[in-house]
Amino acid sequence: MRNAVSGIGAERGLPPVAGVGAAAETGAGEVEEADVAAYLFEILIGARRLATSRRQRFLAYLIGMAIEEARLLTMGRSAADGSRKLRS
């Protein structure tokens, strides 16, 4: 799996995506799960727009599914575990 520093973006000369490291850390240096989900939600919105503009419909659909999961995670839920209740 490629990351934002040495992945496809770096191969194409794009700058790494910033935000999750600085914005999502708590005082103890831990990353809040909801903050990461919100960050990924924002990134995925842009990815879906790009896929749609390039007429990559199936990829846009798959990214849309990831967007929905990120949205649920920001609310403390997950479609993966089948729960509709808020997690503690």
Protein Blocks (a to p, Z undefined) as FASTA:
>chain_A
ZZfklmmklmnopacdehjlmmmpcfkopacfklmmmmmmmmmmmmmmmmmmnopaklmm
mmmmmmmmmmmmmnopafklopabdcZZ
